[in-house]
Amino acid sequence: NQFRWILREFWGDIAKDFFWKTKHTGQFLDYNFDVTKGEIFVKFMEGASTNICYNLLDHNVHEKKLGDKVAFFW
């Protein structure tokens, strides 16, 4: 369906820029919002794990060589 494709493409592109300790297993996105088809659930990148601090700081400073750039200017 269109909604699933848009979410998968959008978040899939963003997820490519992150460091992952473990990749997701199974489908990237799975959900059911229809009570007539069973239990309501949302599963997104199930099984994946990362370190957000590493992704926000170390990855950008060391790997992307952005340590000399202004991170925030008010």
Secondary structure, 3 states (H helix, E strand, C coil): CHHHHHHHHHHHHHHHCCCCCECCCCCCEEEECCHHHCCCEEEECCCCECCHHHHHHHHHHHHCCCCCCCCCCC
